[in-house]
Amino acid sequence: MDKDKAEKALAIIRDVIQNTRDDLVAHNWGAIWMIHAFVNFAGAAAGTIIDRQELSVSWYLVPLSAVAFIDIVLVLLLTERDRGVRSFVEWQLWGIWIVFIVFTLAGGTVLQLSGAPANLFCPLFAMTSGFSVAMMGIVFYRRFLIYAAMFVFVMVFARIFPSVQWWLVGVVWWCTMFIPGMSMHGERKRRRLESNDARIL
């Protein structure tokens, strides 16, 4: 009996994971993430300019706020919903990234108030990014845990090579968004072709 229950539980877990991925594919998140990859990379690259000018922590929020605004607009424009209703998976995504924004702002505020060097914001940003991507790996797709681990390395290397720290963040963000996005977008196109072929037959 225990073995049967364990097998049933694993089957349920597999179904949940597959349904989650199916939901992301069906609602066009692959294309959204591919575009986000370039937007996020540009925002991270802008951090290099702030580092060179030795500006305060609050200046990092300018490009990051612009990125957040563009990303949200893209989601609102490109997400395909069933009769305009957000799916459970989409609510999970919003929850993860709202938490990311709140903790990033809180961390930046602590750095600003403590008088810490402004360029410490980059490792902090890599840390909150890594946490959020790890949550995506736990909730949605385990391969995101690979990208979460990459952010851990960025946290360390950002202090060893501060002149390129934002480029490192940008590259990891690009990989995090573009590679899974491309996979899901390709899968969505294949499903549409199969659906069209089935209708023809």
C-alpha positions as CSV (number, residue, x, y, z in Angstrom):
1,M,0.0,0.0,0.0
2,D,2.8,2.4,0.9
3,K,4.4,1.9,-2.5
4,D,1.1,2.5,-4.3
5,K,0.5,5.7,-2.4
6,A,4.0,6.9,-3.1
7,E,3.6,6.2,-6.8
8,K,0.2,8.0,-6.9
9,A,1.7,11.0,-5.1
10,L,4.6,11.1,-7.6
11,A,2.1,10.9,-10.5
12,I,0.2,13.9,-9.0
13,I,3.4,15.9,-8.6
14,R,4.4,15.2,-12.2
15,D,0.9,16.2,-13.4
16,V,1.2,19.5,-11.4
17,I,4.6,20.3,-12.9
18,Q,3.5,19.5,-16.4
19,N,0.3,21.5,-16.0
20,T,2.3,24.5,-14.7
21,R,4.6,24.4,-17.7
22,D,1.7,23.9,-20.1
23,D,0.0,27.0,-18.5
24,L,3.2,29.1,-19.1
25,V,3.5,27.9,-22.6
26,A,-0.2,28.5,-23.5
27,H,-0.2,32.0,-22.1
28,N,2.7,33.2,-24.2
29,W,5.2,33.6,-21.3
30,G,8.0,32.2,-23.6
31,A,7.9,35.2,-25.9
32,I,7.5,37.6,-23.0
33,W,10.6,36.2,-21.3
34,M,12.6,36.4,-24.5
35,I,11.9,40.1,-24.7
36,H,12.5,40.6,-21.0
37,A,15.9,39.1,-21.4
38,F,17.1,42.1,-23.5
39,V,15.2,44.7,-21.4
40,N,16.8,43.3,-18.2
41,F,20.2,43.1,-19.7
42,A,20.0,46.8,-20.8
43,G,18.9,47.8,-17.3
44,A,21.7,45.9,-15.6
45,A,24.3,47.4,-18.1
46,A,23.1,50.9,-17.0
47,G,24.3,50.1,-13.5
48,T,27.9,50.2,-14.9
49,I,27.4,53.9,-15.7
50,I,26.2,54.6,-12.2
51,D,29.3,52.7,-10.8
52,R,31.7,54.8,-12.9
53,Q,30.1,58.0,-11.8
54,E,30.2,56.9,-8.2
55,L,26.6,58.0,-7.6
56,S,24.4,57.1,-4.6
57,V,22.4,53.9,-4.2
58,S,19.2,55.7,-5.1
59,W,20.4,56.2,-8.7
60,Y,20.4,52.5,-9.4
61,L,16.6,52.6,-9.0
62,V,16.2,54.8,-12.0
63,P,17.1,52.2,-14.7
64,L,15.7,49.4,-12.6
65,S,12.4,51.2,-12.3
66,A,12.3,51.7,-16.0
67,V,13.0,48.0,-16.5
68,A,10.2,47.1,-14.1
69,F,7.8,49.4,-15.9
70,I,8.6,48.1,-19.4
71,D,8.5,44.4,-18.2
72,I,5.0,45.0,-16.6
73,V,3.7,46.7,-19.8
74,L,5.0,43.8,-21.9
75,V,3.3,41.3,-19.6
76,L,0.0,43.2,-19.8
77,L,0.2,43.5,-23.6
78,L,1.4,40.0,-24.5
79,T,-0.1,37.6,-22.0
80,E,-2.8,35.6,-23.5
81,R,-5.5,34.9,-20.9
82,D,-8.6,32.7,-20.9
83,R,-11.4,35.3,-21.2
84,G,-9.2,37.9,-19.5
85,V,-8.8,36.0,-16.3
86,R,-5.4,35.5,-14.7
87,S,-4.4,31.9,-14.2
88,F,-3.2,30.5,-10.9
89,V,0.3,30.2,-12.3
90,E,0.3,33.9,-13.4
91,W,-0.7,34.9,-9.8
92,Q,2.3,32.9,-8.5
93,L,4.6,34.8,-10.9
94,W,3.2,38.2,-9.8
95,G,3.7,37.2,-6.2
96,I,7.3,36.1,-6.7
97,W,8.3,39.3,-8.5
98,I,6.5,41.6,-6.1
99,V,8.4,40.1,-3.3
100,F,11.6,40.6,-5.3
101,I,10.9,44.3,-5.8
102,V,10.0,44.8,-2.1
103,F,13.1,43.2,-0.8
104,T,15.4,44.8,-3.4
105,L,14.0,48.3,-2.4
106,A,14.4,47.4,1.3
107,G,18.0,46.3,0.8
108,G,18.8,49.4,-1.1
109,T,17.3,51.6,1.6
110,V,19.4,49.8,4.2
111,L,22.6,50.5,2.2
112,Q,21.6,54.1,1.7
113,L,20.9,54.7,5.4
114,S,24.0,52.9,6.6
115,G,26.3,54.8,4.4
116,A,27.7,51.6,2.9
117,P,29.5,51.8,-0.5
118,A,26.9,52.2,-3.3
119,N,28.5,49.5,-5.4
120,L,27.4,46.9,-2.8
121,F,24.0,47.3,-4.3
122,C,25.0,45.0,-7.2
123,P,25.7,41.9,-5.0
124,L,22.6,42.6,-3.1
125,F,20.6,42.8,-6.3
126,A,22.2,39.5,-7.5
127,M,21.1,38.0,-4.2
128,T,17.5,39.0,-4.4
129,S,17.4,38.0,-8.0
130,G,18.8,34.6,-7.1
131,F,16.2,34.1,-4.4
132,S,13.4,35.0,-6.8
133,V,14.7,32.7,-9.6
134,A,15.1,29.9,-7.0
135,M,11.4,30.3,-6.1
136,M,10.6,30.0,-9.8
137,G,12.6,26.8,-9.9
138,I,10.7,25.4,-6.9
139,V,7.3,26.4,-8.0
140,F,7.5,26.2,-11.8
141,Y,10.5,24.6,-13.5
142,R,13.5,23.0,-11.7
143,R,16.0,24.2,-14.4
144,F,15.6,27.7,-13.0
145,L,17.6,26.5,-10.0
146,I,20.6,26.4,-12.3
147,Y,20.2,30.2,-13.0
148,A,19.7,30.8,-9.3
149,A,23.1,29.2,-8.7
150,M,24.6,31.4,-11.3
151,F,23.4,34.4,-9.3
152,V,25.3,33.1,-6.3
153,F,28.5,33.1,-8.3
154,V,27.8,36.6,-9.5
155,M,27.4,37.8,-5.8
156,V,31.0,36.6,-5.1
157,F,32.6,37.7,-8.4
158,A,30.9,41.1,-8.2
159,R,33.2,41.9,-5.2
160,I,36.3,40.4,-6.9
161,F,35.7,42.1,-10.3
162,P,33.6,45.2,-9.4
163,S,34.3,46.9,-12.7
164,V,32.2,44.3,-14.6
165,Q,29.8,43.3,-11.9
166,W,26.7,44.7,-13.6
167,W,27.7,43.1,-16.9
168,L,27.8,39.8,-15.0
169,V,24.3,40.4,-13.6
170,G,23.1,41.3,-17.1
171,V,24.4,38.2,-18.7
172,V,22.9,35.9,-16.1
173,W,19.6,37.7,-16.3
174,W,19.7,37.3,-20.1
175,C,20.3,33.6,-19.8
176,T,17.6,33.2,-17.1
177,M,15.0,34.8,-19.3
178,F,16.0,34.0,-22.9
179,I,16.9,30.3,-22.7
180,P,13.7,29.0,-21.0
181,G,11.7,31.6,-22.9
182,M,13.0,30.3,-26.3
183,S,12.3,26.7,-25.3
184,M,8.7,27.5,-24.3
185,H,8.1,29.7,-27.3
186,G,9.3,26.9,-29.6
187,E,7.0,24.5,-27.8
188,R,4.1,26.8,-28.2
189,K,4.7,27.1,-32.0
190,R,4.9,23.3,-32.3
191,R,1.6,22.9,-30.4
192,R,-0.1,25.4,-32.7
193,L,1.1,23.6,-35.8
194,E,0.0,20.3,-34.4
195,S,-3.4,21.8,-33.5
196,N,-3.8,23.3,-37.0
197,D,-2.8,20.0,-38.6
198,A,-5.4,18.2,-36.5
199,R,-8.1,20.6,-37.6
200,I,-7.2,20.0,-41.2
201,L,-7.4,16.3,-40.8
